[in-house]
């Protein structure tokens, strides 16, 4: 996959990610729900060395969310962008990419399914919202 770009709602924080995104998955843990205000988030991972912060704001603001990671967001518009781990990984949210519908960003698994709302159905061909 070629380099991908993205950023926040107001454009203050922008990024360029090189290479193929890893571990595309959704997560419905309570922290992701609180961070986004949504029942789930869609994540992809990159090595820190493969992500460049290109916007006028530089690197996003960080909030320490655990012993190993900080949540990343725009200090101007508040858009959530992902997480910056203490290790070599950055998790970016598919919705923050300029082209979030690319096949390489499609989730392959779902984490914390037990925390998803009970009205949310998953299943091939299931068109219901609840169930």
C-alpha positions as CSV (number, residue, x, y, z in Angstrom):
1,X,0.0,0.0,0.0
2,X,1.3,3.4,-0.8
3,X,1.8,6.2,1.7
4,X,-1.4,7.4,3.3
5,X,-2.3,10.8,4.7
6,X,-4.8,12.1,7.1
7,X,-5.5,14.4,10.0
8,X,-8.0,16.1,12.2
9,X,-11.2,17.9,11.4
10,X,-9.6,21.4,11.3
11,X,-6.4,20.5,9.6
12,X,-4.1,21.6,12.4
13,X,-2.8,18.1,12.9
14,X,-1.9,16.2,9.7
15,X,0.1,13.0,9.2
16,X,1.7,10.9,6.5
17,X,2.0,7.1,7.2
18,X,4.4,5.0,5.1
19,X,3.9,1.4,4.2
20,X,1.2,-1.1,4.9
21,X,-1.0,-0.5,8.0
22,X,-0.8,-3.4,10.5
23,X,-3.4,-5.0,12.7
24,X,-6.6,-3.5,11.3
25,X,-9.3,-4.1,13.9
26,X,-12.2,-2.5,15.7
27,X,-12.3,-2.1,19.4
28,X,-15.3,-1.6,21.7
29,X,-13.4,-1.3,25.0
30,X,-14.7,1.3,27.4
31,X,-11.6,3.5,26.9
32,X,-12.1,3.6,23.1
33,X,-15.8,4.3,23.7
34,X,-15.0,7.2,26.0
35,X,-12.2,8.5,23.8
36,X,-14.4,8.7,20.8
37,X,-18.0,8.9,22.0
38,X,-18.8,6.0,19.7
39,X,-19.5,2.3,20.3
40,X,-16.3,1.3,18.6
41,X,-13.2,2.6,16.9
42,X,-11.3,1.2,13.9
43,X,-7.5,1.1,14.4
44,X,-4.5,0.4,12.3
45,X,-0.9,0.2,13.6
46,X,2.4,1.7,12.3
47,X,5.9,1.9,13.5
48,X,6.6,5.3,14.9
49,X,9.4,5.8,12.3
50,X,6.8,5.4,9.5
51,X,4.5,8.2,10.7
52,X,5.4,11.9,10.1
53,X,3.4,14.7,11.6
54,X,3.0,17.2,8.7
55,X,0.5,19.8,9.8
56,X,1.1,23.2,11.2
57,X,0.4,21.8,14.7
58,X,3.1,19.2,14.5
59,X,2.5,16.2,16.8
60,X,-1.0,15.9,18.3
61,X,-1.7,16.6,22.0
62,X,-1.4,13.5,24.2
63,X,-3.3,12.4,27.2
64,X,-1.8,9.5,29.3
65,X,-4.4,6.8,29.1
66,X,-2.5,3.8,30.5
67,X,0.9,2.7,31.7
68,X,2.0,2.0,28.2
69,X,0.1,4.5,25.9
70,X,-1.2,8.0,25.4
71,X,-4.3,9.0,23.4
72,X,-3.7,11.5,20.6
73,X,-6.0,14.3,19.7
74,X,-6.0,17.8,18.1
75,X,-5.6,20.5,20.7
76,X,-7.6,22.9,18.5
77,X,-10.7,21.0,17.3
78,X,-10.5,18.0,19.7
79,X,-10.6,15.3,17.0
80,X,-9.3,12.0,18.2
81,X,-6.5,10.6,16.0
82,X,-5.3,7.5,17.8
83,X,-2.7,6.5,20.4
84,X,1.0,6.9,20.7
85,X,2.5,3.9,22.6
86,X,5.6,4.1,24.8
87,X,7.0,1.3,22.5
88,X,7.6,1.6,18.8
89,X,4.0,1.7,17.8
90,X,1.4,4.4,16.8
91,X,-2.2,3.4,16.5
92,X,-4.1,5.6,14.0
93,X,-7.9,5.6,13.6
94,X,-9.2,4.8,10.1
95,X,-11.6,7.7,10.3
96,X,-8.7,10.1,10.5
97,X,-7.3,9.0,7.1
98,X,-8.1,11.1,4.0
99,X,-9.3,7.9,2.3
100,X,-10.8,5.8,5.1
101,X,-12.6,3.4,2.7
102,X,-9.4,1.8,1.4
103,X,-9.4,-2.0,1.7
104,X,-6.1,-2.0,3.7
105,X,-7.9,-0.1,6.5
106,X,-10.8,-2.6,6.7
107,X,-10.8,-4.3,10.1
108,X,-10.1,-8.1,10.2
109,X,-11.1,-8.7,13.8
110,X,-13.1,-7.0,16.7
111,X,-11.6,-6.5,20.2
112,X,-13.8,-6.3,23.3
113,X,-17.0,-7.5,21.7
114,X,-18.5,-7.9,25.1
115,X,-18.4,-4.2,25.6
116,X,-20.2,-3.3,22.4
117,X,-23.8,-2.2,22.8
118,X,-26.3,-5.0,23.0
119,X,-28.4,-3.4,20.2
120,X,-25.5,-3.8,17.8
121,X,-25.6,-6.9,15.6
122,X,-22.9,-8.4,13.6
123,X,-23.5,-10.9,11.0
124,X,-23.3,-11.4,7.2
125,X,-26.3,-10.0,5.6
126,X,-27.8,-8.7,8.8
127,X,-29.4,-5.4,8.0
128,X,-30.9,-4.8,11.4
129,X,-29.4,-2.2,13.7
130,X,-30.5,-3.9,16.8
131,X,-31.3,-7.4,17.7
